[in-house]
Amino acid sequence: MSSDVVSTRCDAPFKEVARLLADHRISGVPVVNDEEKVVGVISETDLLYHQVRQEPEYGHRRFRLPKLTRSARVVEVKARARTAEHLMTRPAVIASPGQYVTDAARTMEQHRVERLPVVDDEDRLVGIVTRGDLLQVFLRADDEIRQDVVNQVSRGIDCPRYTVDVAVDDGEVTLKGHLDRRSDAVLAVRITEQVDGIVSVTDRLTYHLDDSRPPRPTVGLSGHI
């Protein structure tokens, strides 16, 4: 994330917000209250609604519009907005400092946003992550990725570092080794998939016990007296 965040207040005038985006060459800005808590986000699209708004008039006569949907009403409010409070989209889609990059990318995709304000435990703004920031993780060196995987897997499944052999080639990770339980092998793969910069994971782990299946009930033998 970038900790040098450009933000604005709810009462900021429309032109001040537009100037902020232009001066800093950014496409969006978080909106914060007096306690620096994120209350919304403004994008260039929100500002452009002013440009595309058209009055449905012909001469002095207005056409009757159909009943507006909720999304249409939101657009109408943004198109007439004079301050950041009415321009912004709320609630803001946010991230936390400890969130995995893969989770942040998934959040962006699900909500169709290009940036995530990063907030602390009290929802105060501490940084911002953009799509460009997320793409940077794929530039990590293979050795760095391998070390990260080894450390996290050994901690996650509580095993010596040499138990799982980790090989990385252009971000593609291969896991080898023999573990006690199938659940450990599954967990090792899941942990690896969360490491920043991973392109793919090939699972070649084996295990001694398949603990995903319930144990077979013991059938008692009945005797006759």
DRENDO-405014 format. One record per residue (C-alpha): residue number from 1; residue in one letter; y, x, z. Coordinates in steps of 0.02 Angstrom, whole numbers, plus 32768, in hexadecimal, padded with zeros to 4 digits. Layout:
# DRENDO-405014
+-----+------+------+------+------+
| pos | code |   py |   px |   pz |
+-----+------+------+------+------+
| NUM |    A |    Y |    X |    Z |
...
+-----+------+------+------+------+
This chain:
# DRENDO-405014
+-----+------+------+------+------+
| pos | code |   py |   px |   pz |
+-----+------+------+------+------+
|   1 |    M | 8000 | 8000 | 8000 |
|   2 |    S | 80B7 | 802F | 7FF3 |
|   3 |    S | 810D | 802D | 809D |
|   4 |    D | 81BB | 8033 | 804E |
|   5 |    V | 81C6 | 7F78 | 802C |
|   6 |    V | 8256 | 7F1B | 7FDC |
|   7 |    S | 8266 | 7E70 | 802E |
|   8 |    T | 82E4 | 7DE3 | 8039 |
|   9 |    R | 8316 | 7D58 | 80B1 |
|  10 |    C | 8304 | 7C9C | 80A2 |
|  11 |    D | 83C0 | 7C81 | 808F |
|  12 |    A | 83D5 | 7D03 | 8005 |
|  13 |    P | 8431 | 7CB6 | 7F6E |
|  14 |    F | 83D8 | 7CA5 | 7EC7 |
|  15 |    K | 843E | 7D2D | 7E72 |
|  16 |    E | 8423 | 7DA5 | 7F02 |
|  17 |    V | 8367 | 7D93 | 7EEE |
|  18 |    A | 8374 | 7DAC | 7E32 |
|  19 |    R | 83DE | 7E47 | 7E4B |
|  20 |    L | 8362 | 7E8A | 7ECA |
|  21 |    L | 82D3 | 7E80 | 7E4E |
|  22 |    A | 833A | 7ECE | 7DC3 |
|  23 |    D | 8383 | 7F5C | 7E2B |
|  24 |    H | 82DA | 7F90 | 7E71 |
|  25 |    R | 827A | 7F6B | 7DD0 |
|  26 |    I | 81F9 | 7F00 | 7E28 |
|  27 |    S | 81AB | 7E5B | 7DF5 |
|  28 |    G | 81A2 | 7E0A | 7EA0 |
|  29 |    V | 81E2 | 7E12 | 7F52 |
|  30 |    P | 81A4 | 7DD1 | 7FFB |
|  31 |    V | 8215 | 7D5E | 805F |
|  32 |    V | 8221 | 7D80 | 811B |
|  33 |    N | 8272 | 7D27 | 81AD |
|  34 |    D | 82DC | 7D74 | 8237 |
|  35 |    E | 823F | 7DB7 | 828C |
|  36 |    E | 8207 | 7E11 | 81ED |
|  37 |    K | 8176 | 7D98 | 81DA |
|  38 |    V | 8144 | 7D6D | 8128 |
|  39 |    V | 8167 | 7CB6 | 80FF |
|  40 |    G | 8155 | 7CB9 | 8041 |
|  41 |    V | 815C | 7D1D | 7FA0 |
|  42 |    I | 81CF | 7D12 | 7F09 |
|  43 |    S | 8199 | 7D4A | 7E5B |
|  44 |    E | 81F7 | 7D5A | 7DB7 |
|  45 |    T | 81A3 | 7CBA | 7D7F |
|  46 |    D | 81F7 | 7C5B | 7E0D |
|  47 |    L | 82A0 | 7C95 | 7DCF |
|  48 |    L | 8279 | 7C6C | 7D1A |
|  49 |    Y | 8261 | 7BB4 | 7D41 |
|  50 |    H | 831F | 7BA8 | 7D3E |
|  51 |    Q | 8320 | 7BE0 | 7C89 |
|  52 |    V | 829B | 7B6B | 7C49 |
|  53 |    R | 82DD | 7AD0 | 7CA2 |
|  54 |    Q | 8318 | 7A4F | 7C25 |
|  55 |    E | 8369 | 79A8 | 7C49 |
|  56 |    P | 830B | 791C | 7BEE |
|  57 |    E | 83A5 | 78CF | 7BA0 |
|  58 |    Y | 83D1 | 7887 | 7AF9 |
|  59 |    G | 848B | 786B | 7AF0 |
|  60 |    H | 84B7 | 7811 | 7B92 |
|  61 |    R | 840D | 77C1 | 7BA3 |
|  62 |    R | 8382 | 780E | 7C0D |
|  63 |    F | 82CC | 77F5 | 7BE4 |
|  64 |    R | 8262 | 77B4 | 7C72 |
|  65 |    L | 81EC | 783C | 7CB0 |
|  66 |    P | 813B | 7818 | 7CEC |
|  67 |    K | 8114 | 7830 | 7DA4 |
|  68 |    L | 8114 | 78E9 | 7DCB |
|  69 |    T | 8078 | 7940 | 7E0A |
|  70 |    R | 8081 | 79AF | 7EA3 |
|  71 |    S | 8088 | 7A4E | 7E3A |
|  72 |    A | 810F | 7A02 | 7DCC |
|  73 |    R | 8176 | 79D7 | 7E66 |
|  74 |    V | 8167 | 7A8A | 7EA2 |
|  75 |    V | 81A5 | 7AC9 | 7DFA |
|  76 |    E | 8235 | 7A4E | 7DFF |
|  77 |    V | 826A | 7A8D | 7EAB |
|  78 |    K | 8264 | 7B41 | 7E71 |
|  79 |    A | 82C6 | 7B17 | 7DD3 |
|  80 |    R | 8355 | 7AD2 | 7E3D |
|  81 |    A | 8349 | 7B54 | 7EC8 |
|  82 |    R | 83E6 | 7BAD | 7F02 |
|  83 |    T | 839A | 7C18 | 7F8B |
|  84 |    A | 82FC | 7C7C | 7FAC |
|  85 |    E | 82BC | 7BF4 | 8020 |
|  86 |    H | 82A5 | 7B7A | 7F90 |
|  87 |    L | 8274 | 7BFF | 7F10 |
|  88 |    M | 81E4 | 7C48 | 7F71 |
|  89 |    T | 812D | 7C1A | 7F6C |
|  90 |    R | 80E5 | 7BF3 | 8017 |
|  91 |    P | 807D | 7C1A | 8074 |
|  92 |    A | 8075 | 7CCC | 8037 |
|  93 |    V | 7FCE | 7D16 | 8007 |
|  94 |    I | 7FC3 | 7DB0 | 8076 |
|  95 |    A | 7F56 | 7E46 | 80A2 |
|  96 |    S | 7F39 | 7EAE | 813E |
|  97 |    P | 7F46 | 7F6D | 814A |
|  98 |    G | 7E8C | 7F7F | 816B |
|  99 |    Q | 7E52 | 7F0F | 80DD |
| 100 |    Y | 7DE0 | 7F5C | 805A |
| 101 |    V | 7E2B | 7F76 | 7FAE |
| 102 |    T | 7D9F | 7F10 | 7F61 |
| 103 |    D | 7DCA | 7E7D | 7FD3 |
| 104 |    A | 7E83 | 7E8C | 7FA6 |
| 105 |    A | 7E59 | 7E8E | 7EED |
| 106 |    R | 7DEA | 7DF4 | 7F03 |
| 107 |    T | 7E77 | 7D9B | 7F5F |
| 108 |    M | 7EF1 | 7DC1 | 7ED3 |
| 109 |    E | 7E77 | 7D7F | 7E51 |
| 110 |    Q | 7E50 | 7CE0 | 7EB1 |
| 111 |    H | 7F07 | 7CB5 | 7ED0 |
| 112 |    R | 7F47 | 7CFA | 7E2A |
| 113 |    V | 7FCC | 7D65 | 7E7A |
| 114 |    E | 8006 | 7E14 | 7E4C |
| 115 |    R | 8038 | 7E51 | 7EF9 |
| 116 |    L | 8004 | 7E3D | 7FAE |
| 117 |    P | 807C | 7E56 | 803F |
| 118 |    V | 8022 | 7EB9 | 80C7 |
| 119 |    V | 803F | 7E78 | 8177 |
| 120 |    D | 800F | 7EB0 | 8226 |
| 121 |    D | 7FBA | 7E47 | 82AC |
| 122 |    E | 805C | 7DE8 | 82CB |
| 123 |    D | 8079 | 7DC2 | 8212 |
| 124 |    R | 8108 | 7E3F | 8206 |
| 125 |    L | 8122 | 7E95 | 8160 |
| 126 |    V | 80E4 | 7F4A | 815F |
| 127 |    G | 80C4 | 7F6A | 80A6 |
| 128 |    I | 8097 | 7F23 | 7FFD |
| 129 |    V | 8006 | 7F3A | 7F83 |
| 130 |    T | 8012 | 7F1D | 7EC8 |
| 131 |    R | 7F8F | 7F17 | 7E40 |
| 132 |    G | 7FC6 | 7FC6 | 7E0D |
| 133 |    D | 7FA6 | 8006 | 7EBD |
| 134 |    L | 7EF6 | 7FC0 | 7EBB |
| 135 |    L | 7ECF | 8015 | 7E15 |
| 136 |    Q | 7EFD | 80BE | 7E60 |
| 137 |    V | 7E5E | 80BF | 7ECB |
| 138 |    F | 7DF5 | 80D3 | 7E2E |
| 139 |    L | 7E43 | 817F | 7E17 |
| 140 |    R | 7DED | 81C1 | 7EB4 |
| 141 |    A | 7D81 | 825B | 7E9B |
| 142 |    D | 7CC4 | 8245 | 7EA1 |
| 143 |    D | 7CB4 | 82C0 | 7F32 |
| 144 |    E | 7D31 | 825C | 7F97 |
| 145 |    I | 7CD6 | 81B9 | 7F73 |
| 146 |    R | 7C2E | 8206 | 7FA1 |
| 147 |    Q | 7C6E | 8246 | 8048 |
| 148 |    D | 7CB7 | 819C | 806E |
| 149 |    V | 7C13 | 8143 | 8044 |
| 150 |    V | 7BAB | 81BC | 80AD |
| 151 |    N | 7C1C | 81A8 | 8144 |
| 152 |    Q | 7C27 | 80EB | 813C |
| 153 |    V | 7B6F | 80CC | 8119 |
| 154 |    S | 7B34 | 813F | 81A5 |
| 155 |    R | 7BA6 | 80E6 | 8220 |
| 156 |    G | 7B7F | 8039 | 81DE |
| 157 |    I | 7AC2 | 8044 | 81ED |
| 158 |    D | 7AC3 | 80C3 | 827C |
| 159 |    C | 7A5D | 814A | 8229 |
| 160 |    P | 7A6F | 8207 | 820B |
| 161 |    R | 7ADE | 8235 | 8177 |
| 162 |    Y | 7A4B | 8280 | 8116 |
| 163 |    T | 79E3 | 81E0 | 811D |
| 164 |    V | 7A36 | 8194 | 8083 |
| 165 |    D | 7A4F | 8204 | 7FED |
| 166 |    V | 7AF2 | 81D9 | 7F94 |
| 167 |    A | 7B19 | 8210 | 7EE2 |
| 168 |    V | 7BBC | 81E4 | 7E89 |
| 169 |    D | 7BE2 | 81F8 | 7DCF |
| 170 |    D | 7C89 | 81B5 | 7D8E |
| 171 |    G | 7C91 | 8139 | 7E1E |
| 172 |    E | 7BDF | 80FB | 7E01 |
| 173 |    V | 7B7C | 810E | 7EA2 |
| 174 |    T | 7ABF | 8120 | 7EB3 |
| 175 |    L | 7A6D | 810B | 7F5D |
| 176 |    K | 79C1 | 8156 | 7F82 |
| 177 |    G | 795C | 8166 | 8021 |
| 178 |    H | 78D8 | 8114 | 808D |
| 179 |    L | 7913 | 80A5 | 811C |
| 180 |    D | 78B7 | 804D | 81A7 |
| 181 |    R | 78EC | 7F9B | 817C |
| 182 |    R | 791D | 7F3B | 80E2 |
| 183 |    S | 79B7 | 7EF7 | 813C |
| 184 |    D | 79F6 | 7FAA | 814F |
| 185 |    A | 79E2 | 7FC7 | 8094 |
| 186 |    V | 7A40 | 7F27 | 806B |
| 187 |    L | 7ACB | 7F54 | 80E6 |
| 188 |    A | 7ADA | 8004 | 809D |
| 189 |    V | 7AF8 | 7FBB | 7FEF |
| 190 |    R | 7B78 | 7F3F | 8030 |
| 191 |    I | 7BD7 | 7FC6 | 808C |
| 192 |    T | 7BD8 | 8034 | 7FF2 |
| 193 |    E | 7C1B | 7FA8 | 7F84 |
| 194 |    Q | 7CB3 | 7F9B | 7FF7 |
| 195 |    V | 7CE5 | 8052 | 7FE5 |
| 196 |    D | 7D86 | 806B | 7F84 |
| 197 |    G | 7D71 | 80A9 | 7ED1 |
| 198 |    I | 7CBC | 8073 | 7EB9 |
| 199 |    V | 7C95 | 803C | 7E06 |
| 200 |    S | 7BDF | 800B | 7E22 |
| 201 |    V | 7B4F | 8024 | 7E9C |
| 202 |    T | 7A9B | 8046 | 7E6C |
| 203 |    D | 7A21 | 801F | 7EF9 |
| 204 |    R | 7986 | 808D | 7EFD |
| 205 |    L | 7969 | 807F | 7FB7 |
| 206 |    T | 78BC | 805B | 7FFC |
| 207 |    Y | 788A | 801B | 80A6 |
| 208 |    H | 77F4 | 8013 | 811A |
| 209 |    L | 7806 | 7F63 | 8161 |
| 210 |    D | 7841 | 7EC6 | 8107 |
| 211 |    D | 7899 | 7E71 | 8198 |
| 212 |    S | 78E3 | 7DEB | 8127 |
| 213 |    R | 7843 | 7D86 | 8135 |
| 214 |    P | 7814 | 7D2C | 81D6 |
| 215 |    P | 7776 | 7D72 | 8228 |
| 216 |    R | 76D6 | 7D12 | 8206 |
| 217 |    P | 76A0 | 7CA8 | 8299 |
| 218 |    T | 760A | 7CE8 | 82F8 |
| 219 |    V | 7578 | 7C6F | 82EB |
| 220 |    G | 7514 | 7C67 | 838C |
| 221 |    L | 7456 | 7C5B | 8388 |
| 222 |    S | 740B | 7BCC | 83ED |
| 223 |    G | 735C | 7BE3 | 8436 |
| 224 |    H | 72D9 | 7B66 | 846C |
| 225 |    I | 728B | 7B68 | 8519 |
+-----+------+------+------+------+
